[in-house]
Amino acid sequence: MTEPPSPGPPGLLLVCALRTEQRALRAARGTLRLLRTGMGPRAAEAATRAALRPTDGRTAVLVTGFCAGLAPGLAPGDVVVATELCPWTGTTGARAGVEGAVLDTEGAVPCPRAAPLAGIVAEVLSRSSPAAGAGGAVPGPRAGTRGTVHTGLLAGADHVVRGRERAELRAAGALAVDMESAAVVRAALATGPRPVAAVRVVVDTPDHELLRPGTLRSGLVAYRTLRALVPAFTAWRDTLADARRDPIHPINPTASSALPGGEPNGHAAASDHPCRDLPL
């Protein structure tokens, strides 16, 4: 169920879908406007449009919460900062007569500010984490959380994705998938150009799917990581004040992305999916 955004200073609307995510983000109340949309793309789009006005184009939107990891090497508690948001058409190779999942590239939205945001996230998590563990990955806010930050394409689905669908989305170039991020960002940009971003915490992977043994532990790890991200979101909002002279993200951008290795329009090069990993 959608709730009105909590009061907070202007500048950043922090959006999540689930009550559990809202609870993890409660430290943002009073500092950021926090909106819980309810689950699914339709609810997310409607709530975001209702919370924004065409005249408040200086309000940035950051959507966050949990996601399903698709790529090898992702683990519960890892963080995905989207370089691009791409809705999934719901079509797979079995129904379309082609190999792999079919992503709606016409509806894709780049996130040009992903690289600096990923750096902020990595720095915040490193301050809240123990010393680096084996392999150079740093545990997250509590022991057992890797907290590695990844950047790449985040797909949007209208249902929980499992099994073969996950494999096909990964083959199509997606690093992770959730149900609300693409809908929130497109709805936000439809009300006017503004900075947008998506940061998701991996709660399950092909090797650790929900409703299997270990789900409770994976959920706790992801929850603790999401809770630790609030200072990063506040810090990102503060950096936007210094970037006001830069063009604010349009819904159909024509300027080249500032992302390393990026292509025009903010799309990462094919070799950059899943772009870069930033071990803390």
C-alpha angles and dihedrals in degrees: 000000000000120000127195113258115270117250115268143136117294119258107074134037109201111205130196134161109213134060089232090056091047089052091052089051097047091113086071093066111112091017101057134019106254121202126187110198105181124245126309137034097276094054091043093052095047095047093047093050090049092050096051133061126204088240095059096068090141090068109101120213125216119180118200144163135098131334142179115254117226106177127082112259096035114123135183108281095032116126127230119202108193119233088180136011117214126179116226114230091215089242121126132185093266091062101032100045091238133101117266135356121321114233121198097243091171088063096044117127121201122218105214094183094057097105098057091040090053089052091052091049092050092050094049093048092047090056092052096043136083121247120300116285133209116319093022096279114130120223113243129242091310132029111279096036115110095194095190112166118227130184125206148095116333114202124210121220134177095222141030107286120220143162117347093010090061092051091050093048090050090050088053090059104265119142095193141351137219136161105240115033099082092044093049095049095046091048090049093051091045088064092053142309112293141143111282135183142168125211119178133181117220110240099170140010136192087272094044106035122175118267092034130105109291095033093121093052092045090050093051092049091051092045092053092048092050090049090053092054097070094091089052091055091050091048091050090052089053092052091056090069088064092049099053090109089061119086111271113237111275121204092243102030121195098181119097118258120255090216115120109257091008128146127222116297092032096282113143116236115263090253090056095067107130079019110197134343116218109203108199 
